[in-house]
Every structure is written in C-alpha cells, then in structure tokens.
Amino acid sequence: MADNNGKYDNAFIKSLEVSKKELKNLKYNQIEAWDSIGHMSLMSELEKVFKISLKTDDVIAFESHKKGKEILKKYKVNIK
C-alpha cells in the first residue's frame, strides 16, 4: 500500500508540477496548473500508473487530492 501512496503522490507531482507538501489540501482549480488541461493530464497519468480506466463520472468528481483517494478505492487501488 505504501507503494500506491507514492505512486499517487508522484502522479500529482509529475502532472501538476507541485511539491509533495502542497498535496494534502490540493483542490481542482486551486492552482493554475490544475485547470481542465492539467486535470486530464493527471487523470491520464493515474490511469497509466494504476492500469485502470476511470469512468467519466469519476473524472468529473475527482476534485481534490483527498477525494481522489476515495475514488480510486472503487478501482481496487488502496491508498491511505
């Protein structure tokens, strides 16, 4: 599971060019990089890293670093 936590955080860091300490309370449209284009980049990175295919409703609901953890649990990706 610890590995999944690192993969999850690294997807944000890579896609949105943020630091690890910025992740805890990070929300969609809170920073310039997490706009609609950044969002799709992040979704693509998460799909690639976890070998999943996110449903449209989940892509839309993915509004924060915290909410994303809940959504990925539906895809059997365990993240603390």
C-alpha positions in Angstrom: 0.0 0.0 0.0 2.8 2.4 0.8 3.9 1.9 -2.8 0.5 3.1 -4.0 0.7 6.2 -1.9 4.0 7.1 -3.5 2.6 6.4 -7.0 -0.5 8.5 -6.3 1.5 11.5 -5.0 4.0 11.2 -7.8 1.2 11.4 -10.4 0.2 14.7 -9.0 3.8 15.9 -8.7 4.6 14.9 -12.3 1.3 16.1 -13.9 0.8 19.4 -12.0 4.4 20.2 -11.1 3.7 20.7 -7.4 5.7 19.8 -4.3 4.8 16.9 -2.0 3.9 19.3 0.8 1.3 21.1 -1.4 -0.7 17.9 -1.9 -2.5 17.5 1.4 -5.2 20.1 0.8 -4.8 20.5 -3.0 -8.1 21.1 -4.9 -9.1 21.4 -8.6 -8.7 25.0 -9.9 -6.9 26.0 -6.7 -3.6 26.3 -8.6 -3.1 27.4 -12.2 -1.6 24.0 -13.2 -4.8 22.1 -12.2 -7.1 23.6 -14.8 -9.1 21.4 -17.3 -5.9 20.5 -19.3 -4.0 19.7 -16.1 -6.9 17.7 -14.9 -6.9 15.5 -18.0 -3.1 15.1 -17.7 -3.5 13.9 -14.1 -6.3 11.5 -15.0 -4.2 10.0 -17.8 -1.2 9.6 -15.5 -3.3 7.9 -12.8 -4.8 5.5 -15.4 -1.3 4.7 -16.7 0.3 4.2 -13.3 -2.5 2.1 -11.8 -3.5 0.4 -15.1 -7.2 1.4 -14.7 -9.7 3.2 -16.8 -11.6 5.9 -15.0 -15.3 6.4 -15.7 -16.4 9.8 -16.8 -18.4 10.4 -13.6 -15.3 9.7 -11.6 -13.1 12.0 -13.7 -15.6 14.8 -13.0 -15.9 14.0 -9.3 -12.1 14.0 -8.9 -12.0 17.4 -7.3 -9.1 17.1 -4.8 -6.1 15.1 -3.7 -8.2 13.7 -0.8 -11.3 12.9 -3.0 -9.2 11.1 -5.5 -8.1 8.5 -2.9 -11.8 7.7 -2.3 -12.5 7.4 -6.0 -9.5 5.1 -6.6 -10.7 2.7 -3.9 -13.6 1.8 -6.3 -10.9 0.6 -8.7 -9.3 -1.6 -6.0 -6.4 0.9 -5.6 -5.7 1.1 -1.9 -4.3 4.4 -0.8 -4.1 5.8 2.8 
